[in-house]
C-alpha cells in the first residue's frame, strides 16, 4: 500500500543479529493506528518485495 503521509515512530529488529540466522522479524511502529492497520491488512512493500504483517504488542 502507498501511504504518503504515514509517520514511522520506531523501526527495530525483534531479535539481535546472529550470523547463522537466515531471517528475522522487524518492528515498525506508526504514529497513527489507521496507518498500521492498513499495512497489517494489505501488506508492506519494502524494496520491491511484499511482506505480510501482523500486530505485535510489547
N, C-alpha and C positions, 0 to 999 in steps of 0.2 A: 504494500500500500504506500501511497505517497501522501505524507502528512507534512506540508511545507512549514507549518508553524509549530511543530512538535518540539518541546523543550526537554532535553535529557538532563536529569539531575545527577545521575550517577551511572557509571559503567565500571564493572569489575568482574574478575573471574571468581567463580564459586569455589574453586579449589586452587591450590598452589601448583605451579608448573612442575611437572615431573617428566624427565627425559624419556621415559618409556611409555608415556601416555599418548594415545593416538587422537583422543578427543577430550573436550572438557565442556563445561557449561559457563555461560556468561550471564551476568545480571545486568539488566538495563532498567533504570528507574526513570519514569517520566514525571513531569510536573503535573500533568492533568490525567486523571483516571480514564477519560474518554480516549486519549491517545493510546494508552496502554491496552485498553480493551480492543481497540481496532487492530493493533498488532497481534494480540492474542487470537482474535477471530480470523484475521486474514493472512497472518504470517509476516515475517520480516525479510526484506531483501537487503542483503549485505554483500557488496562487491559482486553483484550479478547473480548471486545464489539465494534461493528462497529457503528460509528456515522456519520450522514450526515452533511456536512459542507457547508457553504455559505460565500461569500465575505462580509466583513464588513469594512466600511471606517469610520475613526474617524472624 
